[in-house]
Amino acid sequence: MLRALWSASTGMSAQQMNIDNISNNLANVNTTAYKRSNIQFQDLMYQVEKAAGAPTTSGSQIPTGVQYGHGSRVSATSKLFTQGTLQNTGVQLDLAIEGEGFFEVIQTDGTSAYTRDGTFKLDSTGKIVTVDGLQVKGLDTIDAGTTTITINADGSFSTIVNGQVVQKAPLTLARFPNSAGLKSAGHNLFVTTEASGTAETGGTPGQNGFGTIAQGYLELSNVEVVQEMVNMIVAQRAYEVNSKAIQAADEMLGQANSLRR
């Protein structure tokens, strides 16, 4: 019964983290290019009363043995980098990636971060920046007097300045051997970890497996509200049934304590 109390408590703790994860997904359902998190569980260590295959006094073997589990825990949360729906905005500096790849941005400390959020703006010097003012690496500056910006699916980049076409350096993308290993840094940014591997930068859109560019579009969150609501119901019921197990174990202990000789 004491084992049941501890096992059920680990189940409640794991489901609480599951609800936290689902809540964060739902909170970011309208966040541009947000990638939903998926949570995984694993069982804990087992107490072995009888080992499978142990010999008996009659010379035979125990076929299955006896093991008692000690509950569960959260083993990992991973980002699912499935493609989000593209929304047409018509804004020249709104860019979406169709397929694999990230935009690289320079953080205030000089290190690189990566994003799928292509909501870009111009700063006072003509640099293309994120909504937080971080410069986008791999995107050329915009000259004063520019009236039209054209970025094609293959990353080729041109502008019209005072009626003249000006060719810019092509847009480039980055990618990782293991995108799921990236660390979420907030502000729609990811940073590298040992698990993600080193960034492959300078990729040409549409070549060697890199995605293409859609100008005037933004990638929406890949969160599916209906699926998250179903997951929430399942997590809530699992939490509830674990609490019932604690209640049942407590009642059994109470009955045992009230026994009289």
Number of C-alpha atoms within 10 A of each C-alpha: 14 10 13 20 19 14 22 23 20 20 23 24 16 24 25 16 15 24 21 13 19 23 14 13 23 17 11 16 18 13 18 21 27 24 23 24 19 14 17 13 15 12 15 13 12 12 11 12 10 12 14 14 12 13 12 9 6 6 8 10 14 14 11 11 13 13 14 13 14 20 21 20 19 17 11 11 16 16 17 15 17 13 16 21 15 19 13 15 13 12 15 16 21 19 25 30 27 19 17 20 26 27 24 27 24 17 16 10 6 8 9 17 22 26 21 24 25 26 20 21 20 16 16 7 10 14 20 23 22 20 15 10 17 19 22 24 21 20 22 17 17 21 14 11 11 16 13 13 18 17 21 16 19 18 23 17 18 19 20 17 16 12 11 10 13 15 13 16 13 18 22 22 26 20 23 19 12 15 22 15 19 20 18 15 12 8 12 16 21 21 18 20 14 10 14 17 15 13 20 12 17 15 20 21 26 16 10 8 13 21 22 21 25 21 23 20 22 26 25 21 22 23 24 13 13 9 10 18 14 11 15 19 12 15 20 17 13 17 21 15 15 22 17 13 17 21 15 15 18 16 13 13 13 11 10 10 9 9 7 5 3
